[in-house]
């Protein structure tokens, strides 16, 4: 689930989408905790929109090692 145009920002609680956005160079602005859920907040842009769409349609290709490292970094920020 995601929420576009959150005050000019893009929010998603999907860790895999957030990881993909980080790998593709989107700027993570903050992580918002709401109870046991985390929202990843990114700058909203046409490039971000294109990356999200390609992710959700299974068309986004990323380097596996870079993805793994970004995923571990996000997890460490969530579970610290």
Buried (B, 14 or more C-beta within 10 A) or exposed (E): EBEEEBEEBBBBBBBEBBBBBBBBEBEBEEEEEEEEEBBBBBBBEEEBEEBBEBBEEEEBEBEEEEBEBBBEEBEEEEEE
